[in-house]
């Protein structure tokens, strides 16, 4: 199995723009935008543009928990 390295740019204060946040999460930018609209994505700030803090992205990734099936994952999102 080959490891894929993805380079993301993080501002000195830990912020990522939407392009880099999507790369970091392994999502498409449009998916992240849709999650912002329905409230299912990570916390963000809007200062003219949308930004995410790396620690919020990590917390969101870890908060979902782990599942053994897609059915189980669907139940934990409700």
N, C-alpha and C positions, 0 to 999 in steps of 0.2 A: 504494500500500500504506500503510495507516494504522498508525502505531505505537501499541501498547497499553502504557500505563504502569501498572504494578502497584506498589502501595505495601506495603512490608513493614516490620515493626517489628523493630529489632535492639537488643538490650541493649547498654549501654555497653562491655561486655567482648567484644562480637562474637557473642554467642549469639543463636540464634533458637529459638523454640518450634516445635513440629511444624506448627502452622497456618501460620506465616510461612515455615518451611523449605519446606513443600510449595508455597506460592505462589511462592517464589523459584525453585524448580526446575521449576515448571510441571506439578506432579504433584498428584494427589488425596492427601489425608491417609492414606486407607486403603492406597493404593499404597505410600506411604512406610513405613507400618507393616508391610506384607507384606515389603518389602525389608529392613527391620530384622530380621524373623524369619528370613529365609533368607540373610542376610549379603551381599546383593547391592547394598545401598544405601551411602550415605556414612557415615562414622564419626559416632558420637553419644556423648553422655554421659547418664547417668541419675542425677539428683540429686533423687529424689522424682518428678520429671517428666523427660521426654525433652527434651534440648536438642541443637542442632547449632551448630557454629561455622561462620561464613561461609566462612572459608578452607578448611575441610574440604569444604563444599558445592562450592566452586569447584574444588578439587582433584579431587573425584569427577567433576564434569562434564567436566573436561579430560582425565582419565585414560582415559576410554572410547575416545578416538580418534575419527576420522571414518570413515564407511563410504560406499560408493557404492550399496549395496543392503542390504535387510533380511537377505538370506542371508549377506552378508559380516559384518554386525553380529552376527548370531547366532553365527558362527564365532569372532569375537574375544572373546565373553563366556565361552567354554568354557575 
